[in-house]
Amino acid sequence: MDEPAFKRAKLGSVLLMTAVGVPLIWMGEEFGEYKAKTIEQAKIDWTLLGNDMNKGLWEYYKGLIHLRKNNQALYTENIDFFHEDPDSKVFAYTRWNDEGSRVVVVANLSQNYLAGYSVPHFPANGTWHEWTGNYDVESGDDNITIDLPEYEAKVFVWQ
């Protein structure tokens, strides 16, 4: 796989790990291995973890699994798609529980870098931690403005 393919694989992993239901990963998918599905015996090629991009994807999955296991909002079936922008190919959804845990995912499914992108109707005003980049951001007036790179998702965790 090339760099754009790994970028899209990370986008897919965010959507998988923050979706409702049990996430299923095909063997080796978590580090970018691809083999045609067959009934023949196939072994995972662990040597791929020696490549930086494969290992990076594997570390990304490990982080998302940790987030999913440790954030109670991702244990529920609660989901609300609060922003859909078909022209820009961006959508956003929130997951929550009744005890105050919240996660928001903003996904850019386009090949365009969206600088200063405004996400209206953001679920709560205040400080959110952006998980993929490990920084805090403030939302206010029921929206958030972020830079949203091509084929990338931002994961905001309520602080």
C-alpha positions as protocol buffer text, in pm:
chain_id: "A"
residue {
  index: 1
  type: MET
  ca { x: 0 y: 0 z: 0 }
}
residue {
  index: 2
  type: ASP
  ca { x: 110 y: 356 z: -60 }
}
residue {
  index: 3
  type: GLU
  ca { x: 79 y: 657 z: 170 }
}
residue {
  index: 4
  type: PRO
  ca { x: -268 y: 768 z: 48 }
}
residue {
  index: 5
  type: ALA
  ca { x: -395 y: 411 z: 101 }
}
residue {
  index: 6
  type: PHE
  ca { x: -265 y: 412 z: 460 }
}
residue {
  index: 7
  type: LYS
  ca { x: -434 y: 749 z: 516 }
}
residue {
  index: 8
  type: ARG
  ca { x: -766 y: 604 z: 398 }
}
residue {
  index: 9
  type: ALA
  ca { x: -708 y: 292 z: 611 }
}
residue {
  index: 10
  type: LYS
  ca { x: -672 y: 515 z: 919 }
}
residue {
  index: 11
  type: LEU
  ca { x: -994 y: 696 z: 825 }
}
residue {
  index: 12
  type: GLY
  ca { x: -1172 y: 362 z: 797 }
}
residue {
  index: 13
  type: SER
  ca { x: -1032 y: 245 z: 1130 }
}
residue {
  index: 14
  type: VAL
  ca { x: -1171 y: 553 z: 1306 }
}
residue {
  index: 15
  type: LEU
  ca { x: -1517 y: 492 z: 1160 }
}
residue {
  index: 16
  type: LEU
  ca { x: -1500 y: 121 z: 1251 }
}
residue {
  index: 17
  type: MET
  ca { x: -1380 y: 173 z: 1608 }
}
residue {
  index: 18
  type: THR
  ca { x: -1626 y: 453 z: 1690 }
}
residue {
  index: 19
  type: ALA
  ca { x: -1932 y: 292 z: 1528 }
}
residue {
  index: 20
  type: VAL
  ca { x: -2214 y: 121 z: 1711 }
}
residue {
  index: 21
  type: GLY
  ca { x: -2168 y: -255 z: 1742 }
}
residue {
  index: 22
  type: VAL
  ca { x: -1875 y: -490 z: 1766 }
}
residue {
  index: 23
  type: PRO
  ca { x: -1587 y: -395 z: 1534 }
}
residue {
  index: 24
  type: LEU
  ca { x: -1447 y: -681 z: 1331 }
}
residue {
  index: 25
  type: ILE
  ca { x: -1098 y: -673 z: 1182 }
}
residue {
  index: 26
  type: TRP
  ca { x: -978 y: -916 z: 916 }
}
residue {
  index: 27
  type: MET
  ca { x: -644 y: -1076 z: 1007 }
}
residue {
  index: 28
  type: GLY
  ca { x: -358 y: -838 z: 932 }
}
residue {
  index: 29
  type: GLU
  ca { x: -591 y: -548 z: 848 }
}
residue {
  index: 30
  type: GLU
  ca { x: -471 y: -365 z: 1159 }
}
residue {
  index: 31
  type: PHE
  ca { x: -128 y: -319 z: 1004 }
}
residue {
  index: 32
  type: GLY
  ca { x: -219 y: -294 z: 636 }
}
residue {
  index: 33
  type: GLU
  ca { x: -178 y: -648 z: 515 }
}
residue {
  index: 34
  type: TYR
  ca { x: -403 y: -737 z: 226 }
}
residue {
  index: 35
  type: LYS
  ca { x: -461 y: -1082 z: 84 }
}
residue {
  index: 36
  type: ALA
  ca { x: -751 y: -1204 z: -121 }
}
residue {
  index: 37
  type: LYS
  ca { x: -998 y: -1388 z: 99 }
}
residue {
  index: 38
  type: THR
  ca { x: -986 y: -1759 z: 26 }
}
residue {
  index: 39
  type: ILE
  ca { x: -1060 y: -2090 z: 192 }
}
residue {
  index: 40
  type: GLU
  ca { x: -692 y: -2181 z: 154 }
}
residue {
  index: 41
  type: GLN
  ca { x: -467 y: -2154 z: 457 }
}
residue {
  index: 42
  type: ALA
  ca { x: -304 y: -1813 z: 486 }
}
residue {
  index: 43
  type: LYS
  ca { x: -52 y: -1687 z: 738 }
}
residue {
  index: 44
  type: ILE
  ca { x: -18 y: -1329 z: 854 }
}
residue {
  index: 45
  type: ASP
  ca { x: 295 y: -1158 z: 726 }
}
residue {
  index: 46
  type: TRP
  ca { x: 429 y: -1016 z: 1052 }
}
residue {
  index: 47
  type: THR
  ca { x: 740 y: -882 z: 875 }
}
residue {
  index: 48
  type: LEU
  ca { x: 522 y: -594 z: 747 }
}
residue {
  index: 49
  type: LEU
  ca { x: 551 y: -443 z: 1096 }
}
residue {
  index: 50
  type: GLY
  ca { x: 912 y: -362 z: 1004 }
}
residue {
  index: 51
  type: ASN
  ca { x: 779 y: -92 z: 765 }
}
residue {
  index: 52
  type: ASP
  ca { x: 708 y: 251 z: 916 }
}
residue {
  index: 53
  type: MET
  ca { x: 364 y: 296 z: 756 }
}
residue {
  index: 54
  type: ASN
  ca { x: 247 y: -54 z: 854 }
}
residue {
  index: 55
  type: LYS
  ca { x: 370 y: -8 z: 1210 }
}
residue {
  index: 56
  type: GLY
  ca { x: 209 y: 337 z: 1224 }
}
residue {
  index: 57
  type: LEU
  ca { x: -128 y: 193 z: 1123 }
}
residue {
  index: 58
  type: TRP
  ca { x: -87 y: -82 z: 1383 }
}
residue {
  index: 59
  type: GLU
  ca { x: -13 y: 177 z: 1656 }
}
residue {
  index: 60
  type: TYR
  ca { x: -315 y: 380 z: 1540 }
}
residue {
  index: 61
  type: TYR
  ca { x: -540 y: 75 z: 1576 }
}
residue {
  index: 62
  type: LYS
  ca { x: -395 y: 4 z: 1921 }
}
residue {
  index: 63
  type: GLY
  ca { x: -479 y: 359 z: 2027 }
}
residue {
  index: 64
  type: LEU
  ca { x: -833 y: 337 z: 1889 }
}
residue {
  index: 65
  type: ILE
  ca { x: -891 y: 5 z: 2065 }
}
residue {
  index: 66
  type: HIS
  ca { x: -770 y: 164 z: 2389 }
}
residue {
  index: 67
  type: LEU
  ca { x: -1005 y: 460 z: 2332 }
}
residue {
  index: 68
  type: ARG
  ca { x: -1297 y: 227 z: 2262 }
}
residue {
  index: 69
  type: LYS
  ca { x: -1229 y: 14 z: 2571 }
}
residue {
  index: 70
  type: ASN
  ca { x: -1188 y: 315 z: 2801 }
}
residue {
  index: 71
  type: ASN
  ca { x: -1459 y: 556 z: 2686 }
}
residue {
  index: 72
  type: GLN
  ca { x: -1805 y: 460 z: 2809 }
}
residue {
  index: 73
  type: ALA
  ca { x: -1977 y: 662 z: 2534 }
}
residue {
  index: 74
  type: LEU
  ca { x: -1855 y: 398 z: 2287 }
}
residue {
  index: 75
  type: TYR
  ca { x: -2026 y: 120 z: 2487 }
}
residue {
  index: 76
  type: THR
  ca { x: -2376 y: 245 z: 2407 }
}
residue {
  index: 77
  type: GLU
  ca { x: -2597 y: 234 z: 2102 }
}
residue {
  index: 78
  type: ASN
  ca { x: -2642 y: 612 z: 2119 }
}
residue {
  index: 79
  type: ILE
  ca { x: -2544 y: 783 z: 1794 }
}
residue {
  index: 80
  type: ASP
  ca { x: -2655 y: 1105 z: 1628 }
}
residue {
  index: 81
  type: PHE
  ca { x: -2538 y: 1218 z: 1284 }
}
residue {
  index: 82
  type: PHE
  ca { x: -2560 y: 1592 z: 1344 }
}
residue {
  index: 83
  type: HIS
  ca { x: -2372 y: 1724 z: 1040 }
}
residue {
  index: 84
  type: GLU
  ca { x: -2383 y: 1612 z: 677 }
}
residue {
  index: 85
  type: ASP
  ca { x: -2218 y: 1817 z: 402 }
}
residue {
  index: 86
  type: PRO
  ca { x: -2243 y: 1623 z: 73 }
}
residue {
  index: 87
  type: ASP
  ca { x: -2072 y: 1899 z: -127 }
}
residue {
  index: 88
  type: SER
  ca { x: -1757 y: 1883 z: 87 }
}
residue {
  index: 89
  type: LYS
  ca { x: -1799 y: 1509 z: 161 }
}
residue {
  index: 90
  type: VAL
  ca { x: -1789 y: 1569 z: 537 }
}
residue {
  index: 91
  type: PHE
  ca { x: -2010 y: 1423 z: 805 }
}
residue {
  index: 92
  type: ALA
  ca { x: -2004 y: 1426 z: 1183 }
}
residue {
  index: 93
  type: TYR
  ca { x: -2163 y: 1212 z: 1449 }
}
residue {
  index: 94
  type: THR
  ca { x: -2165 y: 1195 z: 1825 }
}
residue {
  index: 95
  type: ARG
  ca { x: -2174 y: 902 z: 2067 }
}
residue {
  index: 96
  type: TRP
  ca { x: -2263 y: 944 z: 2436 }
}
residue {
  index: 97
  type: ASN
  ca { x: -2382 y: 780 z: 2753 }
}
residue {
  index: 98
  type: ASP
  ca { x: -2611 y: 905 z: 3028 }
}
residue {
  index: 99
  type: GLU
  ca { x: -2320 y: 972 z: 3266 }
}
residue {
  index: 100
  type: GLY
  ca { x: -2170 y: 1249 z: 3052 }
}
residue {
  index: 101
  type: SER
  ca { x: -1914 y: 1068 z: 2836 }
}
residue {
  index: 102
  type: ARG
  ca { x: -1913 y: 1200 z: 2479 }
}
residue {
  index: 103
  type: VAL
  ca { x: -1718 y: 1137 z: 2161 }
}
residue {
  index: 104
  type: VAL
  ca { x: -1757 y: 1328 z: 1835 }
}
residue {
  index: 105
  type: VAL
  ca { x: -1617 y: 1212 z: 1502 }
}
residue {
  index: 106
  type: VAL
  ca { x: -1578 y: 1452 z: 1209 }
}
residue {
  index: 107
  type: ALA
  ca { x: -1482 y: 1271 z: 886 }
}
residue {
  index: 108
  type: ASN
  ca { x: -1357 y: 1421 z: 560 }
}
residue {
  index: 109
  type: LEU
  ca { x: -1416 y: 1167 z: 285 }
}
residue {
  index: 110
  type: SER
  ca { x: -1282 y: 1397 z: 13 }
}
residue {
  index: 111
  type: GLN
  ca { x: -941 y: 1447 z: -144 }
}
residue {
  index: 112
  type: ASN
  ca { x: -951 y: 1815 z: -43 }
}
residue {
  index: 113
  type: TYR
  ca { x: -777 y: 1976 z: 255 }
}
residue {
  index: 114
  type: LEU
  ca { x: -1045 y: 2184 z: 429 }
}
residue {
  index: 115
  type: ALA
  ca { x: -876 y: 2467 z: 619 }
}
residue {
  index: 116
  type: GLY
  ca { x: -1090 y: 2647 z: 877 }
}
residue {
  index: 117
  type: TYR
  ca { x: -1384 y: 2411 z: 828 }
}
residue {
  index: 118
  type: SER
  ca { x: -1679 y: 2499 z: 1051 }
}
residue {
  index: 119
  type: VAL
  ca { x: -1888 y: 2217 z: 1199 }
}
residue {
  index: 120
  type: PRO
  ca { x: -2227 y: 2359 z: 1307 }
}
residue {
  index: 121
  type: HIS
  ca { x: -2453 y: 2217 z: 1577 }
}
residue {
  index: 122
  type: PHE
  ca { x: -2156 y: 2080 z: 1773 }
}
residue {
  index: 123
  type: PRO
  ca { x: -2297 y: 1882 z: 2071 }
}
residue {
  index: 124
  type: ALA
  ca { x: -2147 y: 2091 z: 2353 }
}
residue {
  index: 125
  type: ASN
  ca { x: -1957 y: 2413 z: 2404 }
}
residue {
  index: 126
  type: GLY
  ca { x: -1632 y: 2386 z: 2596 }
}
residue {
  index: 127
  type: THR
  ca { x: -1303 y: 2201 z: 2589 }
}
residue {
  index: 128
  type: TRP
  ca { x: -1267 y: 1889 z: 2377 }
}
residue {
  index: 129
  type: HIS
  ca { x: -957 y: 1674 z: 2339 }
}
residue {
  index: 130
  type: GLU
  ca { x: -879 y: 1588 z: 1979 }
}
residue {
  index: 131
  type: TRP
  ca { x: -756 y: 1228 z: 2004 }
}
residue {
  index: 132
  type: THR
  ca { x: -582 y: 1181 z: 1666 }
}
residue {
  index: 133
  type: GLY
  ca { x: -356 y: 1484 z: 1711 }
}
residue {
  index: 134
  type: ASN
  ca { x: -350 y: 1486 z: 2092 }
}
residue {
  index: 135
  type: TYR
  ca { x: -448 y: 1849 z: 2152 }
}
residue {
  index: 136
  type: ASP
  ca { x: -732 y: 2043 z: 2315 }
}
residue {
  index: 137
  type: VAL
  ca { x: -973 y: 2262 z: 2122 }
}
residue {
  index: 138
  type: GLU
  ca { x: -1258 y: 2489 z: 2229 }
}
residue {
  index: 139
  type: SER
  ca { x: -1604 y: 2483 z: 2079 }
}
residue {
  index: 140
  type: GLY
  ca { x: -1838 y: 2775 z: 2118 }
}
residue {
  index: 141
  type: ASP
  ca { x: -2163 y: 2915 z: 1979 }
}
residue {
  index: 142
  type: ASP
  ca { x: -2262 y: 2553 z: 1907 }
}
residue {
  index: 143
  type: ASN
  ca { x: -1990 y: 2504 z: 1646 }
}
residue {
  index: 144
  type: ILE
  ca { x: -1623 y: 2422 z: 1611 }
}
residue {
  index: 145
  type: THR
  ca { x: -1376 y: 2537 z: 1346 }
}
residue {
  index: 146
  type: ILE
  ca { x: -1095 y: 2300 z: 1253 }
}
residue {
  index: 147
  type: ASP
  ca { x: -852 y: 2216 z: 977 }
}
residue {
  index: 148
  type: LEU
  ca { x: -965 y: 1890 z: 823 }
}
residue {
  index: 149
  type: PRO
  ca { x: -707 y: 1719 z: 600 }
}
residue {
  index: 150
  type: GLU
  ca { x: -811 y: 1504 z: 306 }
}
residue {
  index: 151
  type: TYR
  ca { x: -928 y: 1151 z: 390 }
}
residue {
  index: 152
  type: GLU
  ca { x: -898 y: 1210 z: 762 }
}
residue {
  index: 153
  type: ALA
  ca { x: -1123 y: 1191 z: 1066 }
}
residue {
  index: 154
  type: LYS
  ca { x: -1091 y: 1390 z: 1386 }
}
residue {
  index: 155
  type: VAL
  ca { x: -1203 y: 1229 z: 1711 }
}
residue {
  index: 156
  type: PHE
  ca { x: -1308 y: 1471 z: 1984 }
}
residue {
  index: 157
  type: VAL
  ca { x: -1343 y: 1346 z: 2341 }
}
residue {
  index: 158
  type: TRP
  ca { x: -1536 y: 1557 z: 2593 }
}
residue {
  index: 159
  type: GLN
  ca { x: -1314 y: 1687 z: 2876 }
}
